[in-house]
Amino acid sequence: MSFLTPLYLFGIIAVGLPILLHLVRHQPKNVFQFSTLRFLEHKPPQTNRKNKIEHWLLLLLRAVAVMLLVAAFARPFFKSKDLELTANSTTQQTILLIDTSSSMRRETLWNAALEKAKNIIQQAGKNQIAIYTFDSKLTPVKGLNETKQLKTHQSRKFDQERLTKLTPGWNSTNLGKALTEIAAILQQQAASDPAKTSLQNSTIELITDFQAGSQINSLNSFSWPEELKVRLHRLSVKETSNAGLQLLALNESSEATVRIVNAADSKAEQFTLTCQGKESTSKQVYVPRGQSRVVEIPTQEEMEHVKEIVLSGDEHDFDNTLYLQPGTKTKLNVVHYATPETSDTQSPDFFAKRAFPSTKSREVHYLTVGPDSPKILISSTKIHLMILSRQLSQSETSLVKQYLQQGGIVLCSLHDESASQTLKSLLPFPQKITRKVTVAPAEVNGYALLTNIHFDHPTFQMFQAPEFSDFTKLKFWKYQRLSLPDSIPHQVLARFDHDNPAILNIPSGEGQLIVMTFGWTPQESQFALSTKFVPMMNAILAQNAKLVEVPSQFTVDDNFKLPNIKQLTKITNLNSSPIKLAIGKTDLEENIQPGLYEVMVEHENMPAQKFAVNLAIDESKTAPLAMEKLEALGVKFLKPGETTEAESKSFDIRRQALIRELEQKQKIWRWLIIVALAMLCLETLLAKWIASPTSATRKA
């Protein structure tokens, strides 16, 4: 037990008062002399000694009452785990937050940052040190959880070693995100500390060039904790002239439109643009400081050889090169085994042909293979999708099965009962199993609707949003009731409302056989005339693993989301070693740098897809950022020369406030006073009983 006002405990001396009063014997005031006794010899009566205590119980009650009152004035309280945590959290925490964005590549900025970080570590004393770096994301070098696992002298040694391994990257600066994430981690750490002393004892040592291009929008929606302080170590360079390039557009004829941004603190205003290709051409551009200019690079015959545009005229060249990669058209081949379209506008081929239009980014070659058409050769034609809407011959069946084995996508439409033989012959199972496959016309009372749709499958993924997931207007007048034995692995992607399968996915070799138990012409259903037809047909086409489409232009901060492919992917940069992606991995997490890249799939006869990566234009805005912008968003900065003494004083005040709050919650003093009053009442009753005649008589 502890006391809020322990000086009141000196009042315990008052417990001697009832003892003193208890021992006092009063002499009778009125003495009557009896006449018959005057001649007797005066002899004082033999009485008990004055210091003899006659009523121990009374004395005890009085003493206890006094002690309870004294204790009540001292305001006792019981310590809790919160106070123990507070006492343990007095260790100061230093969080080193080092900027590793591309703007830190200027001149001696990075060396200055490392020197500053080393000095902070040396002067940290017994403080716990955590190290984080940031650019577009926050990266822990030595996290807050790790700081408590090492002793101080070991920690300092490892901290210095870790600093030497750090280098600035190419990403842009997201200062707001870094600060909010660090503050969130500290708040989470302080969740078990109601006094928030861990926040009070933490200081963020921010080492950065504090450039104007830093993104701070994340702080708009974040409530910065009052207790958390940031000490800014702003780094600067002597030469401040800087300008950067940004690609605004690159049209089909490879005509580039670029923007030149001149920093607000730049000293240069005259720059030169050079297109580096077979023959280099230059152009002079005037850009006032703090402004930007848009320049169109004229189309040249040899523009396809122009891969870089270089800016010159400023002091820093880390952001002066713009890489160009014109977009390339993807060539797709779709083969439809059907009756060739003549003048029939209601045939399956009529609608299927129009479901795959050529666009700016792709060129679709659609081939209808009729019963009398010459045989196609898979080895000479790269086929991305096969559609079956007629019965196949034996040779055609063998070719389609070979295509499936090689990983192709085949869409089979069971428009009538005769298509069952084609389906059975395509299944990669023995005859005794395929013989159990039955296809029969379903009895449709009016029309049927699709239900139990698997929206997580790529075929229906684009309809996941509630505004697109309504299939109730898609009606089917006729379909086939397909029954597959359990020994054939398959997935039903959608059913009719009669519970019969509507669309199935059957794995076959490396490929997929997608079966529709209906036809899409208006005589059979509304499918071809609905808004679902074209997206679904193209979604089935996109499931081809060989169909790798990569955008041609990125910035280093973009999410490099590559198509999910089943083979190992190799990404090659002309200036660095190849980067290999694991099977199925679509995120490129490596620290990619500006340049031209190629994506290649191993063991596949596929042409390399190229893309360019450029620096974010905000990194070129190297003028100093005003601290007031961050302070307006709530960030608390330590003033120059401000020490941690103020923090310690504030910590003590905080701890005292916590103790007062704890004592107010418990209010033990009230119970002590109640018990003291009870003691006094009991003492009064006991004293009255002792002084009563009955008691005296009984005693006598």
C-alpha positions in Angstrom: 0.0 0.0 0.0 1.2 3.5 -0.8 0.1 7.0 0.4 -0.7 10.0 -1.6 0.1 12.4 1.3 2.4 10.4 3.5 3.3 13.4 5.8 0.0 13.0 7.5 1.3 9.7 8.9 3.1 11.7 11.6 -0.3 12.2 13.1 0.1 8.6 14.4 1.8 10.3 17.4 -1.7 11.3 18.5 -2.4 7.7 19.4 -0.6 8.4 22.7 -3.4 10.8 23.7 -6.0 8.2 24.5 -3.4 6.2 26.5 -2.5 9.3 28.5 -6.2 10.1 29.1 -6.8 6.5 30.1 -4.2 6.6 32.8 -5.3 9.9 34.3 -7.0 9.5 37.7 -9.1 12.4 38.9 -9.1 13.2 42.6 -12.6 13.7 44.1 -13.4 17.4 44.2 -15.9 17.6 47.1 -14.5 16.1 50.3 -16.9 15.6 53.2 -15.3 15.3 56.7 -17.1 13.0 59.0 -17.0 14.0 62.7 -16.5 10.5 64.0 -13.5 10.0 61.9 -11.4 13.1 62.8 -9.7 11.2 65.7 -8.6 8.4 63.6 -5.2 8.2 62.2 -5.0 9.4 58.7 -3.8 6.7 56.5 -4.1 7.0 52.7 -6.1 4.2 51.1 -4.3 1.5 49.2 -5.2 2.1 45.5 -3.9 0.7 42.2 -1.0 2.3 40.6 -1.9 5.2 38.3 -0.2 3.7 35.4 -2.2 0.6 35.5 -4.5 0.1 32.6 -7.9 -1.1 33.7 -9.8 -1.3 30.4 -7.7 -2.7 27.6 -10.5 -3.0 25.2 -11.5 0.7 25.5 -7.9 1.7 25.0 -7.5 -0.5 22.0 -10.7 0.9 20.4 -9.6 4.5 20.9 -6.1 3.9 19.6 -7.4 2.1 16.5 -9.9 4.9 15.8 -7.0 7.5 16.0 -4.8 5.4 13.7 -7.6 4.9 11.1 -8.3 8.7 11.0 -4.5 9.4 10.5 -4.4 6.8 7.7 -7.4 8.3 6.1 -5.8 11.8 6.0 -2.7 10.2 4.4 -4.9 9.1 1.4 -3.8 5.4 0.9 -4.0 3.5 -2.3 -2.9 0.2 -3.7 -0.3 0.1 -6.5 -1.4 -1.5 -9.8 0.4 -3.0 -12.7 -0.1 0.2 -14.6 2.2 2.0 -12.1 4.8 -0.8 -12.3 4.8 -0.5 -16.1 5.2 3.2 -15.9 8.2 2.8 -13.6 9.7 0.3 -16.0 9.2 2.5 -19.0 11.4 5.2 -17.9 14.0 4.1 -20.4 14.4 6.6 -23.2 13.9 5.4 -26.8 15.6 6.9 -29.8 14.1 6.1 -33.2 16.5 6.9 -36.0 14.4 7.6 -39.2 16.8 7.9 -42.1 15.7 9.1 -45.6 16.8 6.7 -48.3 14.9 8.2 -51.2 16.5 9.0 -54.6 17.0 12.7 -53.7 19.5 11.6 -51.1 21.9 10.6 -53.9 22.8 14.2 -54.4 26.5 15.1 -53.7 27.5 14.3 -50.1 24.0 14.0 -48.7 24.2 10.3 -47.9 27.6 10.5 -46.3 26.3 13.4 -44.1 23.3 11.3 -43.2 25.4 8.4 -42.1 27.7 10.7 -40.1 24.7 12.3 -38.4 23.3 8.9 -37.5 26.6 7.6 -36.0 26.8 10.7 -33.8 23.3 10.2 -32.6 24.1 6.6 -31.7 27.3 7.6 -29.8 25.5 10.3 -27.9 22.5 8.1 -27.1 24.0 6.9 -23.8 21.7 4.3 -22.3 18.8 5.0 -24.6 17.4 2.2 -26.6 18.0 2.7 -30.3 15.7 1.7 -33.1 16.6 2.3 -36.8 14.2 2.7 -39.7 14.7 3.9 -43.2 12.0 5.4 -45.4 11.3 6.3 -49.0 7.9 5.5 -50.4 7.6 2.9 -47.6 8.9 2.4 -44.1 11.6 -0.3 -43.7 12.8 -1.5 -40.3 16.5 -2.0 -40.0 16.4 -2.6 -36.3 12.8 -2.6 -35.1 11.5 -1.4 -31.8 10.9 -5.0 -30.7 14.5 -5.9 -31.3 15.9 -3.0 -29.2 15.2 -4.8 -25.9 16.9 -8.1 -26.9 20.5 -6.8 -26.9 22.7 -5.2 -24.3 23.7 -1.6 -24.8 27.3 -2.2 -25.8 26.3 -5.0 -28.2 23.5 -2.9 -29.6 25.8 0.0 -30.4 28.3 -2.2 -32.3 25.5 -3.8 -34.4 23.9 -0.4 -35.0 27.1 0.9 -36.5 27.5 -2.2 -38.7 24.0 -1.9 -40.0 24.4 1.7 -40.9 27.3 0.9 -43.2 25.1 -1.5 -45.2 22.5 1.1 -46.0 22.4 2.9 -49.3 19.8 5.3 -50.8 17.4 3.8 -53.3 15.4 5.2 -56.2 11.9 5.5 -54.7 10.2 8.8 -53.9 9.9 10.3 -50.5 6.7 9.6 -48.5 7.5 11.4 -45.3 3.9 11.5 -44.1 3.5 7.8 -44.4 6.8 7.1 -42.5 5.9 9.4 -39.6 2.4 8.1 -39.2 3.5 4.4 -39.3 6.3 5.1 -36.7 3.8 7.0 -34.5 1.3 4.1 -34.9 3.9 1.6 -33.8 4.7 3.7 -30.7 1.1 4.1 -29.9 0.6 0.4 -30.1 3.6 -0.1 -27.8 2.0 2.4 -25.4 -1.4 0.6 -25.4 -0.5 -1.1 -22.1 0.8 2.2 -20.6 -2.1 4.4 -19.6 0.3 7.2 -18.6 1.7 7.1 -22.1 5.2 7.4 -20.7 6.6 5.3 -23.5 5.5 7.9 -26.0 6.9 10.6 -23.6 10.2 8.9 -23.5 10.5 8.4 -27.3 12.2 10.8 -29.6 12.2 10.4 -33.4 15.5 11.6 -34.9 14.5 12.4 -38.5 17.5 12.6 -40.8 16.5 13.8 -44.3 17.1 16.4 -46.9 13.5 17.5 -46.1 12.8 18.3 -49.8 9.6 20.0 -51.0 8.6 17.0 -53.1 8.1 14.9 -50.0 4.6 13.5 -49.7 2.9 14.4 -46.4 -0.8 13.8 -47.2 -0.9 10.8 -44.9 -0.7 13.2 -41.9 -4.0 14.8 -42.9 -6.1 11.9 -41.6 -3.8 11.1 -38.6 -4.0 12.5 -35.1 -0.4 13.0 -34.0 0.1 12.2 -30.3 0.9 15.2 -28.2 3.6 13.4 -26.2 5.6 12.3 -29.2 8.4 14.7 -30.4 10.5 14.8 -33.6 14.0 16.2 -33.8 14.7 17.3 -37.3 18.2 16.9 -38.8 18.0 18.7 -42.1 20.7 18.0 -44.6 21.7 20.3 -47.4 24.1 20.6 -50.3 26.1 23.5 -51.6 24.9 23.3 -55.2 21.1 23.6 -55.3 20.4 23.8 -59.0 18.2 20.9 -60.0 15.6 20.0 -62.6 13.8 16.8 -63.5 11.9 15.1 -66.4 8.5 13.6 -66.5 6.8 11.6 -69.3 3.3 12.9 -69.9 2.4 10.9 -73.0 3.8 8.6 -75.6 1.4 8.1 -78.5 1.2 5.4 -81.1 3.6 7.2 -83.4 6.2 7.3 -80.6 5.8 11.1 -80.1 6.7 11.9 -76.5 5.4 14.8 -74.5 7.5 15.6 -71.5 7.4 18.0 -68.6 10.5 19.8 -67.2 10.3 20.8 -63.5 12.8 23.3 -62.1 13.3 23.3 -58.3 12.3 26.4 -56.4 15.8 26.9 -55.1 17.5 26.3 -58.4 20.0 28.7 -59.7 19.8 27.6 -63.4 17.0 28.3 -65.7 18.3 27.3 -69.1 18.4 23.6 -69.9 19.1 21.3 -72.8 17.0 18.2 -73.9 18.9 15.6 -75.8 17.1 12.6 -77.5 19.7 9.8 -77.5 19.1 7.4 -80.4 20.9 6.5 -83.6 21.4 10.2 -84.1 21.2 12.5 -81.1 19.2 15.7 -81.3 19.1 18.6 -78.8 16.6 21.3 -77.9 17.0 24.3 -75.6 14.3 24.9 -73.0 13.9 27.9 -70.6 12.2 27.0 -67.3 12.1 29.7 -64.5 12.9 28.5 -61.0 9.9 26.9 -59.2 8.0 26.4 -62.5 7.6 23.7 -65.2 7.3 23.6 -69.0 5.7 21.0 -71.3 7.7 20.1 -74.4 6.7 17.9 -77.3 9.4 15.8 -78.9 8.7 15.8 -82.6 8.1 12.5 -84.4 11.2 11.2 -86.1 11.7 8.4 -88.5 14.1 6.8 -86.2 12.1 7.5 -83.0 11.7 3.8 -82.3 15.5 3.8 -81.6 15.2 6.7 -79.2 15.2 5.1 -75.8 16.4 8.0 -73.6 15.8 11.7 -73.3 18.5 13.4 -71.2 18.3 16.8 -69.5 21.4 18.8 -68.9 22.1 22.2 -67.4 21.6 21.6 -63.7 24.0 20.4 -61.0 22.5 17.0 -60.1 22.1 14.2 -62.7 20.3 11.6 -60.6 16.9 12.5 -62.2 18.0 13.8 -65.6 17.4 10.6 -67.7 13.9 9.7 -69.0 13.6 6.2 -70.5 11.0 5.5 -73.2 9.4 2.3 -74.3 6.6 2.6 -76.9 3.7 0.3 -76.3 3.6 -2.8 -78.5 0.4 -4.4 -79.8 -0.3 -7.9 -78.5 -1.1 -10.3 -81.3 -3.8 -12.9 -80.4 -5.1 -15.8 -82.3 -8.6 -17.3 -81.7 -9.7 -20.4 -83.6 -13.4 -21.3 -83.8 -14.4 -24.8 -84.9 -17.8 -23.8 -86.4 -19.7 -23.5 -89.6 -18.2 -20.6 -91.4 -20.3 -17.5 -91.4 -21.9 -16.7 -94.7 -25.1 -14.6 -94.6 -26.4 -16.1 -91.4 -26.5 -13.5 -88.7 -27.8 -16.0 -86.1 -25.0 -18.5 -86.1 -22.6 -19.0 -83.2 -19.7 -17.9 -85.4 -21.4 -14.6 -86.2 -21.5 -13.6 -82.5 -18.1 -15.2 -81.5 -16.3 -13.3 -84.2 -17.5 -9.9 -82.9 -16.7 -10.7 -79.3 -13.0 -10.3 -79.9 -12.4 -6.9 -81.5 -8.9 -5.6 -82.2 -8.0 -2.5 -80.2 -5.0 -0.1 -79.8 -3.3 -2.5 -77.5 -4.1 -5.8 -79.2 -4.5 -7.3 -82.7 -6.9 -10.3 -82.8 -6.7 -12.8 -85.6 -10.0 -14.7 -85.7 -10.0 -18.0 -87.7 -13.1 -20.0 -88.4 -12.4 -23.6 -89.1 -15.2 -25.3 -90.9 -15.6 -29.1 -91.7 -14.0 -28.6 -95.0 -11.3 -26.2 -94.0 -7.6 -27.2 -94.2 -6.1 -28.5 -91.0 -4.4 -26.0 -88.8 -0.9 -26.6 -87.4 -0.4 -25.8 -83.7 3.4 -25.7 -84.2 3.2 -22.9 -86.7 0.3 -20.9 -85.2 0.3 -19.6 -81.7 -3.3 -20.1 -80.6 -4.6 -18.3 -77.5 -8.2 -19.7 -77.5 -10.1 -22.5 -79.2 -13.9 -22.4 -79.4 -15.8 -25.6 -80.3 -19.4 -25.2 -81.5 -19.6 -28.1 -83.9 -18.8 -31.8 -83.9 -15.1 -32.5 -84.5 -13.5 -35.0 -86.8 -11.1 -37.5 -85.4 -8.0 -35.6 -86.6 -9.4 -32.4 -85.2 -10.1 -34.0 -81.9 -6.5 -35.2 -81.7 -5.3 -31.7 -82.4 -7.5 -30.1 -79.8 -6.3 -32.7 -77.2 -2.7 -31.9 -78.1 -3.5 -28.2 -77.6 -5.0 -28.9 -74.2 -2.0 -31.0 -73.1 0.3 -28.0 -74.0 -1.7 -25.7 -71.7 -4.3 -24.2 -74.0 -7.8 -22.9 -73.2 -10.7 -24.6 -75.0 -14.3 -23.4 -74.8 -16.8 -26.1 -75.7 -20.5 -25.2 -76.3 -23.0 -28.1 -75.9 -25.5 -26.5 -78.2 -27.1 -29.9 -78.9 -26.9 -33.6 -78.0 -24.5 -34.4 -80.8 -21.8 -32.4 -79.1 -21.6 -35.0 -76.4 -19.3 -37.2 -78.5 -16.9 -34.3 -79.0 -16.8 -33.7 -75.2 -16.2 -37.4 -74.4 -13.4 -37.7 -76.9 -11.7 -34.6 -75.4 -11.7 -35.9 -71.8 -8.3 -37.4 -70.8 -9.8 -40.5 -69.2 -10.3 -44.1 -70.2 -13.5 -45.1 -72.1 -15.0 -46.9 -69.2 -15.1 -43.5 -67.3 -16.1 -41.3 -70.2 -18.9 -43.7 -71.0 -20.6 -42.6 -67.8 -20.8 -39.0 -69.1 -24.4 -38.3 -70.2 -25.7 -35.4 -72.2 -29.5 -35.0 -72.7 -31.8 -32.2 -73.5 -33.2 -30.5 -70.4 -36.9 -29.9 -69.9 -37.2 -26.1 -69.6 -40.5 -24.7 -68.5 -40.4 -21.3 -70.1 -36.8 -20.3 -69.4 -33.9 -21.0 -67.0 -31.6 -18.6 -65.1 -28.1 -18.9 -63.8 -27.6 -19.4 -60.1 -24.7 -20.4 -57.7 -22.2 -18.3 -59.7 -18.6 -18.5 -58.6 -17.6 -14.8 -58.8 -14.1 -15.6 -57.5 -13.3 -17.5 -60.7 -11.6 -15.4 -63.5 -14.6 -16.1 -65.8 -16.9 -14.1 -63.5 -14.4 -11.9 -61.6 -15.3 -8.7 -63.4 -19.0 -9.1 -62.2 -18.1 -9.2 -58.5 -19.4 -5.7 -57.9 -23.0 -5.6 -56.8 -24.0 -3.3 -59.7 -22.8 -5.9 -62.2 -23.6 -9.2 -60.5 -27.3 -9.3 -61.6 -27.8 -12.3 -64.0 -31.6 -12.5 -63.7 -32.1 -10.8 -67.1 -30.1 -13.5 -68.8 -32.6 -16.2 -69.9 -32.0 -19.6 -71.5 -34.6 -21.3 -73.6 -32.7 -24.5 -74.2 -29.7 -26.3 -72.7 -28.3 -29.8 -72.2 -28.3 -31.6 -68.9 -24.7 -32.8 -68.4 -23.8 -35.4 -65.9 -20.2 -36.2 -65.0 -19.0 -39.1 -62.8 -17.2 -38.2 -59.6 -14.0 -39.7 -61.0 -13.7 -36.8 -63.4 -12.4 -33.8 -61.5 -14.3 -30.7 -62.4 -15.6 -27.4 -61.0 -19.1 -26.1 -61.6 -18.8 -22.4 -62.1 -22.5 -21.7 -62.5 -25.7 -23.7 -62.3 -29.2 -23.3 -63.8 -32.0 -22.7 -61.4 -33.0 -26.4 -61.9 -29.6 -27.3 -60.3 -28.1 -28.6 -63.5 -24.6 -27.5 -64.4 -24.4 -24.5 -66.7 -20.7 -23.7 -67.0 -17.9 -26.2 -65.9 -14.2 -26.1 -65.8 -12.5 -29.4 -66.4 -8.7 -29.6 -66.1 -7.1 -31.4 -69.0 -3.4 -31.8 -69.1 -1.7 -28.4 -68.6 -4.8 -26.7 -70.0 -8.4 -26.1 -69.2 -11.6 -27.3 -70.9 -14.4 -24.9 -70.2 -17.8 -26.4 -71.0 -21.0 -24.4 -71.6 -24.1 -26.7 -71.6 -26.0 -24.2 -73.7 -25.6 -22.3 -77.0 -25.4 -18.5 -77.2 -27.5 -17.8 -80.3 -30.9 -16.1 -79.8 -32.7 -19.4 -80.6 -31.1 -20.9 -77.5 -30.5 -18.1 -75.1 -30.1 -14.4 -74.6 -26.4 -14.8 -73.9 -24.9 -13.5 -77.1 -27.2 -10.4 -77.0 -26.5 -9.7 -73.3 -23.9 -7.3 -71.9 -22.3 -10.4 -70.2 -21.2 -12.1 -73.4 -18.2 -10.0 -74.6 -16.6 -9.7 -71.1 -17.0 -13.4 -70.3 -15.6 -14.5 -73.7 -12.6 -12.2 -73.3 -12.1 -13.3 -69.6 -11.9 -16.9 -70.9 -9.3 -15.8 -73.4 -7.3 -14.0 -70.7 -7.0 -17.2 -68.7 -4.4 -18.4 -71.2 -1.1 -18.6 -69.2 0.9 -17.7 -72.2 -0.9 -14.4 -72.5 1.5 -12.1 -70.6 0.6 -8.4 -70.9 2.9 -5.9 -69.2 2.4 -2.1 -69.3 5.2 -0.4 -71.2 5.8 2.5 -68.7 6.2 2.5 -64.9 7.6 4.7 -62.2 9.7 3.2 -59.5 6.8 3.6 -57.0 4.3 1.8 -59.1 3.2 -1.7 -58.0 4.8 -4.0 -60.5 1.9 -6.4 -60.9 2.8 -9.1 -63.4 0.3 -11.6 -64.8 0.1 -14.9 -62.8 2.0 -17.4 -64.9 3.0 -20.9 -64.2 6.6 -20.6 -65.4 9.6 -18.9 -63.9 9.8 -15.3 -65.0 13.1 -13.5 -65.6 13.3 -9.7 -65.7 16.4 -8.3 -67.3 17.8 -4.8 -66.9 20.5 -3.7 -69.4 22.5 -2.2 -66.6 22.2 -4.7 -63.8 21.9 -8.5 -63.2 18.6 -10.3 -64.0 15.9 -10.6 -61.5 14.1 -13.9 -61.2 10.5 -14.3 -60.0 9.3 -17.4 -58.4 6.5 -19.4 -60.0 3.2 -17.7 -59.4 4.8 -14.5 -57.9 3.4 -11.4 -59.4 4.8 -8.6 -57.2 8.3 -7.3 -58.0 9.5 -6.3 -54.6 13.2 -5.9 -55.4 14.6 -2.4 -55.4 14.1 -1.7 -59.0 15.9 1.3 -60.6 15.2 3.5 -63.6 15.9 1.8 -66.9 14.7 -0.4 -69.7 13.6 -3.9 -68.8 12.5 -7.1 -70.5 10.2 -9.8 -69.1 10.8 -13.3 -70.3 9.1 -16.6 -69.4 11.5 -19.5 -69.2 10.8 -22.7 -71.2 8.2 -20.8 -73.3 8.5 -19.8 -76.8 7.3 -16.3 -76.1 8.8 -12.9 -77.2 10.2 -10.7 -74.5 7.9 -7.9 -73.3 9.7 -4.6 -72.6 8.9 -1.8 -70.3 10.6 1.4 -69.0 10.9 2.5 -65.4 11.4 6.2 -64.6 11.9 8.3 -61.5 8.9 10.0 -59.8 9.0 13.7 -60.7 8.4 14.8 -57.1 12.0 13.8 -56.3 13.2 16.6 -58.5 11.6 19.2 -56.3 14.6 19.6 -54.0 13.9 23.0 -52.5 13.6 22.8 -48.7 10.2 21.9 -47.2 8.8 24.4 -44.7 8.5 22.9 -41.2 5.3 24.9 -40.7 3.6 22.6 -43.1 4.2 19.6 -40.9 3.5 21.5 -37.7 0.1 22.6 -39.2 -0.6 18.8 -39.6 0.1 18.2 -35.9 3.7 17.0 -35.9 5.5 18.1 -32.7 9.1 19.2 -33.3 11.7 19.7 -30.6 13.1 23.2 -30.6 16.9 23.6 -31.2 18.8 23.0 -28.0 15.8 21.5 -26.2 16.9 18.7 -23.9 15.2 15.7 -22.4 15.1 17.3 -18.9 11.8 18.9 -19.8 10.6 15.5 -20.9 11.6 13.9 -17.6 9.9 16.7 -15.7 6.8 16.2 -17.7 7.1 12.5 -17.1 7.1 13.0 -13.3 4.0 15.3 -13.6 2.4 12.6 -15.6 3.2 10.0 -13.1 1.9 12.1 -10.2 -1.3 12.6 -12.2 -1.6 8.9 -12.6 -1.2 8.3 -8.9 -3.8 10.9 -8.0 -6.2 9.3 -10.5 -5.6 5.9 -9.1 -6.2 7.1 -5.5 -9.4 8.9 -6.6 -10.6 5.7 -8.2 -10.0 3.6 -5.1 -11.0 6.1 -2.4 -9.8 3.9 0.5 -10.0 6.9 2.9 -13.7 6.7 2.9 -13.7 3.2 4.2 -11.1 4.1 6.9 -13.3 6.9 8.2 -16.4 4.7 8.3 -14.4 2.0 10.3 -13.0 4.7 12.6 -16.5 6.0 13.4 -17.7 2.5 14.0 -14.8 2.1 16.5 -15.7 5.3 18.3 -19.4 4.2 18.5 -18.4 0.9 19.9 -16.1 2.6 22.4 -18.8 4.9 23.6 -21.3 2.0 24.1 -18.6 0.0 25.9 -17.6 3.0 28.2 -21.3 3.7 29.0 -21.9 0.0 29.9 -18.8 0.0 32.2 -19.9 3.2 34.0 -23.5 2.0 34.5 -24.6 1.1 38.1 -25.5 -2.4 37.0 -22.0 -3.0 35.9 -20.6 -1.4 39.1 -22.8 -3.5 41.2 -21.8 -6.6 39.3 -18.2 -5.6 39.7 -18.7 -5.1 43.3 
